[in-house]
Amino acid sequence: MVAGSVPLKSARGRWIVTGCVLGSSLAMLDATVVNVALPDIGRDLGSGVTGLQWTVSAYTLTLASFILLGGSLGDRLGRRRIFVWGTVWFALASILCGLAPSVEVLVAARSVQGIGAALLTPGSLALISASIREEDRGAAIGLWSGLGGVASAVGPLLGGWLVDAVGWRSVFWLNIPLAIVVVWVASKHIPESRDPHAEGKLDVVGAGVVAVALGLLTYGFIGASPTTVALGVVAVGVFVVVEIRSPNPLVPPSLFGSRVFLAANLVTFAVYAALGGVFFLLILQLQLALDYSPLAAGVATLPITALMLVLSARVGRLAQRIGPRLPMTVGPLAAAAGLLLMLRISPGAGYLAHVFPAVVVFGFGLSILVAPLTGAVLAAVSTDRAGTASGVNNAVARTSQLLAVAALPGLAGISGADYDVLEVFSDGFHLAMIMCAGLLILGALIAGLMIRAAPRSDPDAVDCLPHCDPSSPAVSPHEQV
């Protein structure tokens, strides 16, 4: 099969998108479905806010640390192969999570689970980019983004139902049948692809350094240790030096020669930091301040799911025609407005008057933003670098979410057993939403200033920053934003 030749509307095209969406949804769903179970996990395992932060952060830490390595492995060994391996790893780790007898064991199992997610996540988008024909790619990416976003958004609903009906451990058992379906679809219907330019040894040193850096930053933020945070910042600097000097870097510096790729990743960092804080704290606020059951808290977020499902593919097609600048500017601003409306979510607030308007506006903003952002990342690189580019962008997103969950509760004044102190937690939630709104506004400003407004008339022009090499294979001649 010729790379990039499968029509989206063909049977095989639909299977490719279905398999890749289901695979990425495993990682996305688990990142949100667990949030709704946190209060029950805390009560059952005797954990305070710190233990709950680590339950979320341990998964995101290893995911963010090794997702770049997962993308490189896929480019070299085959994206479908690594995608399947990651899915199996993820399922086995989910079993460990479901059996955990203490919060310490659960945190350890979550860290193992994150490694599996790091293997499967970059391949899910790279396989679509490498298999679907170019004229259908924008719609395919829109479907991937939208349906993946639906998986993230439906997580609280599904998790709430499972926690109410079966118990918190069931949110991990859910991954097993999904993983079986993903492995079957991938093995039978998704063509293999790899990067023909990938050569040399894997950058294991770089992977180790970035894991240490993120671990130090996470531990420092959660433990409120400025010294540890400073060591983490130094380690980040060491990682940059290692990548510049490495003959086969996990993060090729040439990728950032594209203005669009640089801007899209800066927007990703700001926006996904906000999303990490929102999805961690909103479900807790609904259960603690408004006394919602886990299921009711999940149902309360359904408008986000509906909007993502209806709008994402359409916005992806629109962005392919007009360029991503407008949706990537308007989307974060609309989402920020939704977060400011969440300041009205306090003890005694009603759903229709206070919660519903906030989640609708927030979901509308996400629906406008997600597909154009993903498309901008892939439009900035050549198809054979899609795995690396996807891995870098996913790493940026997961890193920002990791740091947000680690830092926001402390910055907002939530610590220890404060999730049992209604007034303290509610005040902290409001402060955190203001901070997250500021991050979204920052993302909109970056998009508005750094990304071109519309496609260019010269399809062979390359949008390079100073000193970048337009002939580099990391910069796509089809970059039209």
C-alpha positions, 0 to 999 in steps of 0.5 A: 500500500502506498503511504498516505493513499487511503480515503477517509470514507473507504472501509479501511479508512474508517477502520484506521480512524476507529482503531487509532481513536480507540487506542488514544482514547485509552490514554485520554479516557484514563486521564479523566475517568480516574478523576471522578473516582478520586474522593472514593479512592481517598476515603478507601485508601486513607489518602489526603490531597497529596496522595490524590495528586500523585495518583494523577501525576504518577501516570502523567509523569511517566507518560510525559517522560517517555512519550518522546521515546515512544514516538522514536521507537515507532518511527524506527520499529514500526508505528503499528507495532509499538502502538500494539505493544503499548496497548498491551502494556497499558492493559496489564498495568490497569490490572495492577491498578485495579488490585492496588491495596494501598495508595502507594501501590496504586501510585506505583501501578499508575506510573507503570500504566503511564509508560504503556500510554507513552508507547501507544499515544504518539502512534495513534495520530502518526498512523492516521497522518501516514495512512490517510490521503492528504485531502482527507487528512484535515477531516481525519485529524478533526475526527481523531481530535473530536472523538478523542476529546469526547473520550476525555470528556465522557470519562467523568460520566462513565467513571461516575456511573462505574464508581456508583454502581461497582466501585472505584476499582472498576474504572481500571477494569474498563480498560481491558475489553477496550484494549482487546478491541484496539489490538484486534483492529490495529492488527487486522486493518491498520497498515504499518508505517515508519520513518525512512530517515530514522537511523542511529541509536535511540536517545536513551540519555535524553529520555533519562534526563527528561524523566529526572527533570520532570520527576524533580519538578513534580516532587518539588511542586507537590511537596512545596520544595523550592530547592527541588523545583530549582534542581528540576529547572537545572535538569531541564537545562541539561536536557536541552544541552543533551538534545542539541549535542545528540546525533539522534535527539528525541526532540530534533532542534530543526523541528522548532525552525518552523514558526508554526510548530514553535507557536503551536507547542507554546499554545499547547503548553499554556492551554493544556496546563489549564485543562489539566487544572480544570479536569482535576479540580472541577469534578472534585468541586462538583462532588464536594461543594455541590454534594453531587454523586460521582455519576451526577458529577459526570453527567454535569459535564456532558455538554462538553462531550456533545459539543466536541462530538458535533463541532470538532470535525467541522472545525478541522475542515474549516481550519484546513481551508482558512488556517488555524490562527482564528480558531486557535485564538478564539477557542482559548478565549471562549474556554477562558470565559467558561472558566470565569463563569465557573467562579459562580460554582459554589455551595448552593449553586444550581445546575441550570443557572450556574454549572450548565452555562459554564461547561457549555461555554468552556466546551464550545471553546475546546471544540473550536481549539483542539482540531486546528491545534493538532492540525497546525502541529502536523502541517508544520512537519513532513509526513515522515516526521509525523511520529516525532512531531506528534510525540513532541506535541503530546509530551508538551501537553502532558508535561503542562498537565503534569505541572499544573496538577502538581502546582495548582492546588498548592498555589490555590491554597489546597493541601492535606485534607482540605478536600474535606474542608468545604470552604477552603476547597471551594475558595481554592477552586475559584482561585485555580480557575482564575489562574487557568483562565489566564493560561488560556488567554496567554495561549490565545495571545501566542496564537494570534501573534505567531501564527499566520492568518490564512493559507499562503498562495505559494504552496512551496513557501516555508515559514522558517524562523531566522537561521532555519534551513528551508530544505530540512525534512523537518519542515514541510513544503506543504506548511500553509499556515 
